């Protein structure tokens, strides 16, 4: 028989877990593959060169998805969310695999010692483990070349709980207008750079090098608007019921628009604007499109794509330094698979990344949450 005190105790609020969006996980597989091929482009793939050659645009797509997923998962419980619990979950998600990527990249750190000034080296060696390297245009690519994105992601995670408490529009039309406004706002710094050319560069492309250009490419603030658009998408997804037909139209139209742009217009579009998120509306359409049921969502939800997509953080963090070290150490020659390279190296890297996800990233995340998370008391 229950006691009066037990009857008077209110039940703890129960959080309803949102349905999974496997197609977005599958999309991440393609984004990771494109970014890898952008950095290490193999021969004889001319038929996808317009896609691979502009792979840098997909980094912003990752951050857009991040904003959307966080908004989707936390939008209806942000008022009761404990900020420290959110931060712990983010640290558990990012830092263990980030730390192991730095350990694996120690040979690169040794190279940094020889090519940097002593001041730059020690600043980079301190800032990088703290995820602060992205705030320095010169040091953003220190130690782990692509990890500047995690420095950006960390900052976006810091601001997320506070941004979500803003008073957001509740009508779908207002959210769409807000999303477009934020997108245009995010392009303004890149447009100003294009018009003023503060670095004095004669031509802008992926190989151009300048302090202000690196600031736009590798530091956190230029990506805030992309992340905010992702948050707007998450809220739009929550307030507007979309039919399967509408989502299918969005999905097919976005895929056609992205491919059409990359094949027909990308080479004639200013590089700095593409890097600044020019394709964000098309990426946003794809996110909303594959968040429902339609043939495009079914394609990206194919189990192998989703399985690999779950390991994309490992793949992304390891691909650049990993493939570069495999080349430097002549691994293909030593293991006698030169005839199959670079594809064999890609397979080895992705296999290692997936195993790292299964046997290290996942267990480490659970350990961090169990060790440092709030202690759960048993109900009386």
Secondary structure as a PSIPRED ss2 file (coil, helix, strand):
# PSIPRED VFORMAT (PSIPRED V4.0)

   1 X C   1.000  0.000  0.000
   2 X C   1.000  0.000  0.000
   3 X C   1.000  0.000  0.000
   4 X H   0.000  1.000  0.000
   5 X H   0.000  1.000  0.000
   6 X H   0.000  1.000  0.000
   7 X H   0.000  1.000  0.000
   8 X H   0.000  1.000  0.000
   9 X C   1.000  0.000  0.000
  10 X C   1.000  0.000  0.000
  11 X C   1.000  0.000  0.000
  12 X C   1.000  0.000  0.000
  13 X C   1.000  0.000  0.000
  14 X C   1.000  0.000  0.000
  15 X C   1.000  0.000  0.000
  16 X C   1.000  0.000  0.000
  17 X C   1.000  0.000  0.000
  18 X C   1.000  0.000  0.000
  19 X C   1.000  0.000  0.000
  20 X C   1.000  0.000  0.000
  21 X C   1.000  0.000  0.000
  22 X H   0.000  1.000  0.000
  23 X H   0.000  1.000  0.000
  24 X H   0.000  1.000  0.000
  25 X H   0.000  1.000  0.000
  26 X H   0.000  1.000  0.000
  27 X H   0.000  1.000  0.000
  28 X H   0.000  1.000  0.000
  29 X H   0.000  1.000  0.000
  30 X H   0.000  1.000  0.000
  31 X H   0.000  1.000  0.000
  32 X H   0.000  1.000  0.000
  33 X H   0.000  1.000  0.000
  34 X H   0.000  1.000  0.000
  35 X H   0.000  1.000  0.000
  36 X H   0.000  1.000  0.000
  37 X H   0.000  1.000  0.000
  38 X H   0.000  1.000  0.000
  39 X H   0.000  1.000  0.000
  40 X C   1.000  0.000  0.000
  41 X C   1.000  0.000  0.000
  42 X C   1.000  0.000  0.000
  43 X C   1.000  0.000  0.000
  44 X C   1.000  0.000  0.000
  45 X C   1.000  0.000  0.000
  46 X H   0.000  1.000  0.000
  47 X H   0.000  1.000  0.000
  48 X H   0.000  1.000  0.000
  49 X H   0.000  1.000  0.000
  50 X H   0.000  1.000  0.000
  51 X H   0.000  1.000  0.000
  52 X H   0.000  1.000  0.000
  53 X C   1.000  0.000  0.000
  54 X C   1.000  0.000  0.000
  55 X C   1.000  0.000  0.000
  56 X C   1.000  0.000  0.000
  57 X H   0.000  1.000  0.000
  58 X H   0.000  1.000  0.000
  59 X H   0.000  1.000  0.000
  60 X H   0.000  1.000  0.000
  61 X H   0.000  1.000  0.000
  62 X H   0.000  1.000  0.000
  63 X H   0.000  1.000  0.000
  64 X H   0.000  1.000  0.000
  65 X H   0.000  1.000  0.000
  66 X H   0.000  1.000  0.000
  67 X H   0.000  1.000  0.000
  68 X H   0.000  1.000  0.000
  69 X H   0.000  1.000  0.000
  70 X H   0.000  1.000  0.000
  71 X H   0.000  1.000  0.000
  72 X H   0.000  1.000  0.000
  73 X H   0.000  1.000  0.000
  74 X H   0.000  1.000  0.000
  75 X C   1.000  0.000  0.000
  76 X C   1.000  0.000  0.000
  77 X C   1.000  0.000  0.000
  78 X C   1.000  0.000  0.000
  79 X C   1.000  0.000  0.000
  80 X C   1.000  0.000  0.000
  81 X C   1.000  0.000  0.000
  82 X C   1.000  0.000  0.000
  83 X H   0.000  1.000  0.000
  84 X H   0.000  1.000  0.000
  85 X H   0.000  1.000  0.000
  86 X H   0.000  1.000  0.000
  87 X H   0.000  1.000  0.000
  88 X H   0.000  1.000  0.000
  89 X H   0.000  1.000  0.000
  90 X H   0.000  1.000  0.000
  91 X H   0.000  1.000  0.000
  92 X H   0.000  1.000  0.000
  93 X H   0.000  1.000  0.000
  94 X H   0.000  1.000  0.000
  95 X H   0.000  1.000  0.000
  96 X H   0.000  1.000  0.000
  97 X H   0.000  1.000  0.000
  98 X H   0.000  1.000  0.000
  99 X H   0.000  1.000  0.000
 100 X H   0.000  1.000  0.000
 101 X H   0.000  1.000  0.000
 102 X H   0.000  1.000  0.000
 103 X H   0.000  1.000  0.000
 104 X H   0.000  1.000  0.000
 105 X C   1.000  0.000  0.000
 106 X H   0.000  1.000  0.000
 107 X H   0.000  1.000  0.000
 108 X H   0.000  1.000  0.000
 109 X H   0.000  1.000  0.000
 110 X H   0.000  1.000  0.000
 111 X H   0.000  1.000  0.000
 112 X H   0.000  1.000  0.000
 113 X H   0.000  1.000  0.000
 114 X H   0.000  1.000  0.000
 115 X H   0.000  1.000  0.000
 116 X C   1.000  0.000  0.000
 117 X C   1.000  0.000  0.000
 118 X H   0.000  1.000  0.000
 119 X H   0.000  1.000  0.000
 120 X H   0.000  1.000  0.000
 121 X H   0.000  1.000  0.000
 122 X H   0.000  1.000  0.000
 123 X H   0.000  1.000  0.000
 124 X H   0.000  1.000  0.000
 125 X H   0.000  1.000  0.000
 126 X H   0.000  1.000  0.000
 127 X H   0.000  1.000  0.000
 128 X H   0.000  1.000  0.000
 129 X H   0.000  1.000  0.000
 130 X C   1.000  0.000  0.000
 131 X C   1.000  0.000  0.000
 132 X C   1.000  0.000  0.000
 133 X H   0.000  1.000  0.000
 134 X H   0.000  1.000  0.000
 135 X H   0.000  1.000  0.000
 136 X C   1.000  0.000  0.000
 137 X C   1.000  0.000  0.000
 138 X C   1.000  0.000  0.000
 139 X C   1.000  0.000  0.000
 140 X C   1.000  0.000  0.000
 141 X C   1.000  0.000  0.000
 142 X C   1.000  0.000  0.000
 143 X C   1.000  0.000  0.000
 144 X C   1.000  0.000  0.000
 145 X C   1.000  0.000  0.000
 146 X C   1.000  0.000  0.000
 147 X C   1.000  0.000  0.000
 148 X H   0.000  1.000  0.000
 149 X H   0.000  1.000  0.000
 150 X H   0.000  1.000  0.000
 151 X H   0.000  1.000  0.000
 152 X H   0.000  1.000  0.000
 153 X H   0.000  1.000  0.000
 154 X H   0.000  1.000  0.000
 155 X H   0.000  1.000  0.000
 156 X H   0.000  1.000  0.000
 157 X H   0.000  1.000  0.000
 158 X H   0.000  1.000  0.000
 159 X H   0.000  1.000  0.000
 160 X H   0.000  1.000  0.000
 161 X H   0.000  1.000  0.000
 162 X H   0.000  1.000  0.000
 163 X H   0.000  1.000  0.000
 164 X C   1.000  0.000  0.000
 165 X C   1.000  0.000  0.000
 166 X C   1.000  0.000  0.000
 167 X C   1.000  0.000  0.000
 168 X C   1.000  0.000  0.000
 169 X C   1.000  0.000  0.000
 170 X C   1.000  0.000  0.000
 171 X C   1.000  0.000  0.000
 172 X H   0.000  1.000  0.000
 173 X H   0.000  1.000  0.000
 174 X H   0.000  1.000  0.000
 175 X H   0.000  1.000  0.000
 176 X H   0.000  1.000  0.000
 177 X H   0.000  1.000  0.000
 178 X H   0.000  1.000  0.000
 179 X H   0.000  1.000  0.000
 180 X H   0.000  1.000  0.000
 181 X H   0.000  1.000  0.000
 182 X H   0.000  1.000  0.000
 183 X H   0.000  1.000  0.000
 184 X H   0.000  1.000  0.000
 185 X H   0.000  1.000  0.000
 186 X H   0.000  1.000  0.000
 187 X H   0.000  1.000  0.000
 188 X H   0.000  1.000  0.000
 189 X H   0.000  1.000  0.000
 190 X H   0.000  1.000  0.000
 191 X H   0.000  1.000  0.000
 192 X H   0.000  1.000  0.000
 193 X H   0.000  1.000  0.000
 194 X H   0.000  1.000  0.000
 195 X H   0.000  1.000  0.000
 196 X H   0.000  1.000  0.000
 197 X C   1.000  0.000  0.000
 198 X C   1.000  0.000  0.000
 199 X C   1.000  0.000  0.000
 200 X C   1.000  0.000  0.000
 201 X C   1.000  0.000  0.000
 202 X C   1.000  0.000  0.000
 203 X C   1.000  0.000  0.000
 204 X C   1.000  0.000  0.000
 205 X C   1.000  0.000  0.000
 206 X C   1.000  0.000  0.000
 207 X C   1.000  0.000  0.000
 208 X C   1.000  0.000  0.000
 209 X C   1.000  0.000  0.000
 210 X C   1.000  0.000  0.000
 211 X H   0.000  1.000  0.000
 212 X H   0.000  1.000  0.000
 213 X H   0.000  1.000  0.000
 214 X H   0.000  1.000  0.000
 215 X H   0.000  1.000  0.000
 216 X H   0.000  1.000  0.000
 217 X H   0.000  1.000  0.000
 218 X H   0.000  1.000  0.000
 219 X C   1.000  0.000  0.000
 220 X C   1.000  0.000  0.000
 221 X H   0.000  1.000  0.000
 222 X H   0.000  1.000  0.000
 223 X H   0.000  1.000  0.000
 224 X H   0.000  1.000  0.000
 225 X H   0.000  1.000  0.000
 226 X H   0.000  1.000  0.000
 227 X H   0.000  1.000  0.000
 228 X H   0.000  1.000  0.000
 229 X H   0.000  1.000  0.000
 230 X H   0.000  1.000  0.000
 231 X H   0.000  1.000  0.000
 232 X H   0.000  1.000  0.000
 233 X H   0.000  1.000  0.000
 234 X H   0.000  1.000  0.000
 235 X H   0.000  1.000  0.000
 236 X H   0.000  1.000  0.000
 237 X H   0.000  1.000  0.000
 238 X H   0.000  1.000  0.000
 239 X H   0.000  1.000  0.000
 240 X C   1.000  0.000  0.000
 241 X C   1.000  0.000  0.000
 242 X C   1.000  0.000  0.000
 243 X C   1.000  0.000  0.000
 244 X H   0.000  1.000  0.000
 245 X H   0.000  1.000  0.000
 246 X H   0.000  1.000  0.000
 247 X H   0.000  1.000  0.000
 248 X H   0.000  1.000  0.000
 249 X H   0.000  1.000  0.000
 250 X H   0.000  1.000  0.000
 251 X H   0.000  1.000  0.000
 252 X H   0.000  1.000  0.000
 253 X H   0.000  1.000  0.000
 254 X H   0.000  1.000  0.000
 255 X H   0.000  1.000  0.000
 256 X H   0.000  1.000  0.000
 257 X H   0.000  1.000  0.000
 258 X H   0.000  1.000  0.000
 259 X H   0.000  1.000  0.000
 260 X H   0.000  1.000  0.000
 261 X H   0.000  1.000  0.000
 262 X H   0.000  1.000  0.000
 263 X H   0.000  1.000  0.000
 264 X H   0.000  1.000  0.000
 265 X H   0.000  1.000  0.000
 266 X H   0.000  1.000  0.000
 267 X H   0.000  1.000  0.000
 268 X H   0.000  1.000  0.000
 269 X C   1.000  0.000  0.000
 270 X C   1.000  0.000  0.000
 271 X H   0.000  1.000  0.000
 272 X H   0.000  1.000  0.000
 273 X H   0.000  1.000  0.000
 274 X H   0.000  1.000  0.000
 275 X H   0.000  1.000  0.000
 276 X C   1.000  0.000  0.000
 277 X C   1.000  0.000  0.000
 278 X C   1.000  0.000  0.000
 279 X C   1.000  0.000  0.000
 280 X H   0.000  1.000  0.000
 281 X H   0.000  1.000  0.000
 282 X H   0.000  1.000  0.000
 283 X H   0.000  1.000  0.000
 284 X H   0.000  1.000  0.000
 285 X H   0.000  1.000  0.000
 286 X H   0.000  1.000  0.000
 287 X H   0.000  1.000  0.000
 288 X H   0.000  1.000  0.000
 289 X H   0.000  1.000  0.000
 290 X H   0.000  1.000  0.000
 291 X C   1.000  0.000  0.000
 292 X C   1.000  0.000  0.000
 293 X C   1.000  0.000  0.000
 294 X C   1.000  0.000  0.000
 295 X H   0.000  1.000  0.000
 296 X H   0.000  1.000  0.000
 297 X H   0.000  1.000  0.000
 298 X H   0.000  1.000  0.000
 299 X H   0.000  1.000  0.000
 300 X H   0.000  1.000  0.000
 301 X C   1.000  0.000  0.000
 302 X C   1.000  0.000  0.000
 303 X H   0.000  1.000  0.000
 304 X H   0.000  1.000  0.000
 305 X H   0.000  1.000  0.000
 306 X H   0.000  1.000  0.000
 307 X H   0.000  1.000  0.000
 308 X H   0.000  1.000  0.000
 309 X H   0.000  1.000  0.000
 310 X C   1.000  0.000  0.000
 311 X C   1.000  0.000  0.000
 312 X H   0.000  1.000  0.000
 313 X H   0.000  1.000  0.000
 314 X H   0.000  1.000  0.000
 315 X H   0.000  1.000  0.000
 316 X H   0.000  1.000  0.000
 317 X H   0.000  1.000  0.000
 318 X H   0.000  1.000  0.000
 319 X H   0.000  1.000  0.000
 320 X H   0.000  1.000  0.000
 321 X H   0.000  1.000  0.000
 322 X H   0.000  1.000  0.000
 323 X H   0.000  1.000  0.000
 324 X H   0.000  1.000  0.000
 325 X H   0.000  1.000  0.000
 326 X H   0.000  1.000  0.000
 327 X H   0.000  1.000  0.000
 328 X H   0.000  1.000  0.000
 329 X C   1.000  0.000  0.000
 330 X C   1.000  0.000  0.000
 331 X H   0.000  1.000  0.000
 332 X H   0.000  1.000  0.000
 333 X H   0.000  1.000  0.000
 334 X H   0.000  1.000  0.000
 335 X C   1.000  0.000  0.000
 336 X C   1.000  0.000  0.000
 337 X C   1.000  0.000  0.000
 338 X H   0.000  1.000  0.000
 339 X H   0.000  1.000  0.000
 340 X H   0.000  1.000  0.000
 341 X C   1.000  0.000  0.000
 342 X C   1.000  0.000  0.000
 343 X H   0.000  1.000  0.000
 344 X H   0.000  1.000  0.000
 345 X H   0.000  1.000  0.000
 346 X H   0.000  1.000  0.000
 347 X H   0.000  1.000  0.000
 348 X H   0.000  1.000  0.000
 349 X H   0.000  1.000  0.000
 350 X H   0.000  1.000  0.000
 351 X H   0.000  1.000  0.000
 352 X H   0.000  1.000  0.000
 353 X H   0.000  1.000  0.000
 354 X H   0.000  1.000  0.000
 355 X H   0.000  1.000  0.000
 356 X H   0.000  1.000  0.000
 357 X H   0.000  1.000  0.000
 358 X H   0.000  1.000  0.000
 359 X H   0.000  1.000  0.000
 360 X H   0.000  1.000  0.000
 361 X H   0.000  1.000  0.000
 362 X H   0.000  1.000  0.000
 363 X H   0.000  1.000  0.000
 364 X H   0.000  1.000  0.000
 365 X H   0.000  1.000  0.000
 366 X H   0.000  1.000  0.000
 367 X H   0.000  1.000  0.000
 368 X H   0.000  1.000  0.000
 369 X H   0.000  1.000  0.000
 370 X H   0.000  1.000  0.000
 371 X H   0.000  1.000  0.000
 372 X H   0.000  1.000  0.000
 373 X C   1.000  0.000  0.000
 374 X C   1.000  0.000  0.000
 375 X C   1.000  0.000  0.000
 376 X C   1.000  0.000  0.000
 377 X C   1.000  0.000  0.000
 378 X C   1.000  0.000  0.000
 379 X C   1.000  0.000  0.000
 380 X C   1.000  0.000  0.000
